[in-house]
Amino acid sequence: MNEVKTAEQHLPEDLAILLRQLALNGHIGMAGRVLRLYLCRCLKINEEVANHYVTKYFEATFPKQLTRHRKKRKKAMKQLFMI
């Protein structure tokens, strides 16, 4: 399996492609979950560190999509608590 250099680490090509497809199709939350699970299960990184890596990865690789996701999430949280 080929590897793609992304951010500071090498990710398997299949994973990098999946993350890119999810992020560009507006499913960056799911992409984050996939990457976090990969880091925790395959690389045996604890969850706090994995969450930090996921955030940094998407800030570096998909900043526009991450900003859009954060705005949508913030708006949804406001609506949820404005009962």
HELIX and SHEET records of a PDB file:
HELIX    1   1 GLU A   13  LEU A   24  1                                  12    
HELIX    2   2 ILE A   28  ARG A   41  1                                  14    
HELIX    3   3 GLU A   47  THR A   61  1                                  15    
HELIX    4   4 PRO A   63  PHE A   81  1                                  19    
SHEET    1   A 2 GLU A   3  THR A   6  0                                        
SHEET    2   A 2 GLN A   9  PRO A  12 -1                                        
END                                                                             
